[in-house]
Amino acid sequence: MPVTVAPDLQAIVDRIAAEMAGREERGKVADYIPGLARVDPKHFGIAVATHDGRMFAAGDADAAFSIQSVSKVFALTIALGKVGDALWKRVGREPSGNAFNSIVQLEAEQGIPRNPFINAGAIVVSDVVLAGHAPKEAIGEILRFVRDLAGDDGIVIDDEVAQGEADTGFRNAALANYMRSFGNIHHPVDQVLGVYFHQCALAMSCRQLARAGRFLMHEGQHPDTGFNIVSPMRARRINALMMLCGHYDGSGEFAFRVGIPGKSGVGGGILCVVPGIASIAVWSPGLNERGNSTLGSLALERLAAATGWSVFNQREPG
Ligand SMILES: NC(=O)CC[C@H](N)C(=O)O
């Protein structure tokens, strides 16, 4: 895509934040754990990190929130680094068309989850990250990785959220045990879930999240160090998975409305990657019926329309 940064990007994000502040329809905040239930639905933040190293932010772009399933992108990146394409023997690459915590496909498909961005797939990824480590070390590896990507040691894991996930994670435990019965989970289920629950509990601001996603717009390269986090091909493939599977059974709708690879989480965050152009994070805690941020999705739709950014065309911004 030959599109360069739209010159009025700050004005665009300011305008989007102002529109979102006035919206009544915000969806419903996730309420399965206290650490999420108490978050004020009025929040909205947006941060856009551009390929040329600039940052445009508006609203609550510096407030930390629970990134939840957005963490599945980072965990997948680590797992691919460890076992490479062998991962794809244990996890599929197809959209599921089902809810993020659905169990129905697993029986028909012999314990192989459809993709790494539904819970079952992410739990297999956690199992891979855990290999050769104590759970604490695996969690530390994920945290260090995200801090390194963002260039920010201030990123932490919210222990209260992690505990809440463990206290209520009966369905995730069911998924893990079920996959273990097919031999697709290799470590003790409580350890695997410990890793998964802690990665879900990563707390990050939009600015930190947009920075952490930059390697995916830079063909896999860390923009600060020049090191290859992943190869260009792998970055492209992670982006493809985000496009096809990043919003669960709402992925088609998101591609239709926004047209940019993205990954959502039930904390209300969405990370989006415009290859060669921008890494974008939005946050608004109210969710639609598919568990994706209502205003976050709308804000990204507005941003894509205002900039012309899409992986489906090559229009100049305007
Ligand atoms: N969609 C999500 O963000 C789900 C993450 C959540 N912690 C869960 O496992 O249920």
The ligand as an SDF file (V2000), in Angstrom:
LIG
                    3D

 10  9  0  0  0  0  0  0  0  0999 V2000
  -12.5520  -12.6240   24.6700 N   0  0  0  0  0  0  0  0  0  0  0  0
  -11.7360  -12.4930   25.6790 C   0  0  0  0  0  0  0  0  0  0  0  0
  -11.1120  -11.4650   25.8630 O   0  0  0  0  0  0  0  0  0  0  0  0
  -11.7470  -13.6660   26.6040 C   0  0  0  0  0  0  0  0  0  0  0  0
  -10.6930  -13.6140   27.6490 C   0  0  0  0  0  0  0  0  0  0  0  0
  -11.1900  -14.0930   28.9720 C   0  0  0  0  0  0  0  0  0  0  0  0
  -10.1550  -13.9380   29.9410 N   0  0  0  0  0  0  0  0  0  0  0  0
  -11.6380  -15.5160   28.9170 C   0  0  0  0  0  0  0  0  0  0  0  0
  -10.7910  -16.3880   28.8450 O   0  0  0  0  0  0  0  0  0  0  0  0
  -12.8030  -15.8100   28.9700 O   0  0  0  0  0  0  0  0  0  0  0  0
  1  2  1  0
  2  3  2  0
  2  4  1  0
  4  5  1  0
  5  6  1  0
  6  7  1  0
  6  8  1  0
  8  9  2  0
  8 10  1  0
M  END
$$$$
